[in-house]
C-alpha cells in the first residue's frame, strides 16, 4: 500500500498511513527470537516463553547453528576482530574474504567471485554496473524486490514479462534488442518454482543480452552437487554469464556473492556503488561461510534427506487436500487467498507449537496471501507429520472463518 500522494511531514500523516496498513491487515510485525534449543532440532524460543518448531527460516541444510560454523567464526574473531573497519577497496579486504571468494569461484565453476554483505546489495551492484540509461532490463513478473530495485536504480527502462514465460521474454527482447539485460530468480522465493533457465539462456544468447540469475534459493540445495539451478539445467558460465548467490540460506551464514568470468567480476568491482561505498563483510562471517561451504560439499546426505522430507510433506499434504503450490523445492506455499485467513492460520499454528509465517501483499500479489512453509534437512519425520495434521485443521478453520 502506497502512502497518500499528499502526505506531509507530520507524525499524524504517518499514523494515518499506518492505520491504513492496519485496516488492510498489511502491517508487518517483528517476532523476537530469544534463543534456540539444541543445534539441529529446529526449535526456537520466542518472547513470552513459547518454544515452537521453526518452519519459516531458510536454513535448508540445517547449518545455521552447526558447531563448526560457530567455531570458525569465533576463532577468526579472536585473530581478526569483529569488524572489517573499511570497504574492500581500502583496508577491509582480508585473508578470509580472499579465500572464500576463491572457494566460491571453484564451487560454482567460474573464474572469479566477488563478496557482498547481502544478496540485495549484490543485485543492486550487478544491475547498476551492467545496465544504464538508454538501455532496458527485462525481469520476470515475480522477480525478487532487489532485482526490481536494481533495475530502477540503474536508470534503465524496466519491462516485466509473464512469470516463467520465456516466450514472453523473447517478445519483449525483440521489440528493441539493443542494450538489454535479462534477469530472473533461479528458484522463486515465495512460490518455490523454478525459472525456465535453459529457454531463457537461448533467448538471451540469441538477443546478445546479459543473462543474470539470482540463485539465492537454489544454491546448496538444487543440482547433483548442490550447485543450484544452473547445474540442474546443465548450463555453463558462457550460457549464464552472471550468477548471484547468497550465503544466508542453504549455507546458514550471511552475505552474498557474484560469480562470473574474470573481466565481469573486475568490472563489477570497479563500477558497483554497493560494493565500493560500504564496509566489507566481517572476516569471522566469511570464515563461517567457508566452514558451511565445506560441510555442504562433504555431507551430501543433507540434500538427500531434505529431498526425502519434501517428498514426504507433499505426499501427506496431497492426501490432506491442502492448497499446496506446485513446488519440489524446500519452499512449500499454501495459498489461502485472504490476509485474514493466513493471519488466523498463522495464529492457530503457533498455538499448536508450529512457527509458519503468513506472507501477504506486497510481498505476493493481492489475492494470493499464503503460508510459506520452509523445510530443512534438520526437521524430523515426526515434525513433518505433525505439521501436515495441524495445517489440515488450522487452514480449514481459517478459510471457514475468513473466506477470501
Secondary structure, 3 states (H helix, E strand, C coil): CCCCCCCCCCHHHHHHHHHHHHHCCCCCCCCCEEEECCCCCCEEEECCCCEEEECCCCCCCCCCCCHHHHHHHHHHHHHHCCCCCCCHHHHHCCHHHHHHHHHHHHHHCCCEEEEECCHHHHHHHHHHHHCCCCCEEEEECCCCHHHHHHHHHHCCEEEEECCCCHHHHHHHHHHCCCCEEEEEECECCCCCCECCHHHHHHHHHHCCCEEEEECCCCCCCCCCCCCCHHHHHCCCCCCCCEEEEECCCCCCCCCEEEEECHHHHHHHHHHCHHHHCCCCCCHHHHHHHHHHHHHHHHCCHHHHHHHHHHHHHHHHHHHCCCCECCCCCCEEEEEEECHHHHHHHHHHHHHCCEECCEECCCCCCCCCEEEEEECCCCCCHHHHHHHHHHHHHHHHHHHHHCCC
